[in-house]
Amino acid sequence: MSLTAKITLGTSVVIATSTIAGVHYKKKYDQNQLKQGVIKDLERQERKRQNRQELVNQIELTRQLELQRENYEVTSKTGEM
């Protein structure tokens, strides 16, 4: 086998091996990215649920404070008369 043939064969083997390794690495990387996307989406949904609950709580607190203020104003006006 000539030197040129050996170099060509060796280069072909290196390129093929590198290509296969690169494809496997990319596949694992993409799968990991997809998994992270799902995890982030679940976290985002949980934060959204918590924010909605917080909003409901804030609305209820605002309603209670407005009632207290109205009762105070009525009591204050009644006391003045």
C-alpha positions in Angstrom: 0.0 0.0 0.0 1.5 3.3 -1.0 2.0 6.2 1.4 -0.7 8.3 -0.3 -3.2 5.5 0.1 -2.4 5.2 3.8 -2.7 8.9 4.4 -6.0 9.0 2.5 -7.4 6.0 4.5 -6.2 7.5 7.8 -7.8 10.8 6.9 -11.0 9.2 5.9 -11.1 7.2 9.2 -10.4 10.3 11.3 -13.1 12.3 9.4 -15.7 9.6 9.7 -15.0 9.0 13.4 -15.1 12.8 14.0 -18.4 13.1 12.2 -20.0 10.2 14.0 -18.8 11.5 17.4 -20.0 15.0 16.5 -23.5 13.8 15.5 -23.8 11.8 18.8 -22.6 14.8 20.8 -25.1 17.1 19.0 -27.9 14.6 19.6 -27.3 14.5 23.4 -26.9 18.3 23.5 -30.2 18.8 21.7 -32.0 16.3 24.0 -30.6 18.0 27.0 -31.8 21.4 25.7 -35.3 20.0 25.1 -35.4 18.6 28.6 -34.3 22.0 30.0 -37.0 23.6 28.0 -39.6 21.4 29.5 -38.3 22.1 33.0 -38.2 25.8 32.4 -41.8 25.7 31.0 -43.0 23.8 34.1 -41.3 26.4 36.3 -42.8 29.2 34.3 -46.3 27.7 34.6 -45.8 27.3 38.4 -44.8 31.0 38.7 -47.8 32.0 36.6 -50.1 30.0 38.9 -48.5 31.6 42.0 -48.8 35.1 40.4 -52.5 34.5 39.7 -53.1 33.4 43.3 -51.2 36.4 44.5 -53.4 38.6 42.4 -56.5 37.0 43.8 -55.2 37.6 47.3 -54.3 41.2 46.5 -57.8 41.9 45.1 -59.4 40.4 48.2 -57.1 42.5 50.5 -58.0 45.6 48.5 -61.7 44.9 48.8 -61.3 44.4 52.6 -59.4 47.6 52.9 -62.0 49.6 50.9 -64.7 48.2 53.1 -62.8 49.2 56.2 -62.2 52.7 54.9 -65.9 53.0 54.0 -66.9 51.9 57.5 -64.4 54.3 59.0 -65.7 57.2 56.9 -69.3 56.3 57.8 -68.4 56.0 61.5 -66.5 59.3 61.3 -69.4 61.2 59.7 -71.9 59.7 62.1 -69.8 60.7 65.0 -69.6 64.3 63.7 -73.3 64.7 63.4 
